[in-house]
Amino acid sequence: MTPTRRLAHWIGRLGPPLLLMGVIFYLSAQPHLRTDLGTIDLVGRKFVHMVEFGLLWFLWLRALGWRGHAPWTAAAIAFGYAISDEFHQSFVDGRQGSVRDVLIDSAGVALAAVAWLRVRPRLRRRRAVAA
């Protein structure tokens, strides 16, 4: 593999999770990201937290190569980023860090992992039949 192709390979693998981490960091730096919708706003934002951290887990799983300890490593990265995200928010005016939000983010990671564990055997069977 040429150096250019190797670089493109790693950008393709690491780019998506790092980009999502950048988006999360940017959004966490915004003060007062609230609407006047009350409970609907709260539930919606927490749901989005779960989705974005579940997606972050999946993108890291993809970047790490799907096998071996990759699911656990991806979960550790996503969990660590959830902690650092809340720590970062504690320095932003109008925002606060929350252990509850870390747990919500971690629930998103766990749900994504469970979904992947349920879908993965089906994908393997489908590939085996196609081969």
Stockholm file with secondary structure:
# STOCKHOLM 1.0

chainA/1-131         MTPTRRLAHWIGRLGPPLLLMGVIFYLSAQPHLRTDLGTIDLVGRKFVHMVEFGLLWFLWLRALGWRGHAPWTAAAIAFGYAISDEFHQSFVDGRQGSVRDVLIDSAGVALAAVAWLRVRPRLRRRRAVAA
#=GR chainA/1-131 SS CCHHHHHHHHHHHHHHHHHHHHHHHHHHTSSCCCCSCTHHHHHHHHHHHHHHHHHHHHHHHHHHTSSTTHHHHHHHHHHHHHHHHHHHHTTSTTCCCCHHHHHHHHHHHHHHHHHHHHHHHHHHHHHHHHC
#=GC SS_cons         CCHHHHHHHHHHHHHHHHHHHHHHHHHHTSSCCCCSCTHHHHHHHHHHHHHHHHHHHHHHHHHHTSSTTHHHHHHHHHHHHHHHHHHHHTTSTTCCCCHHHHHHHHHHHHHHHHHHHHHHHHHHHHHHHHC
//
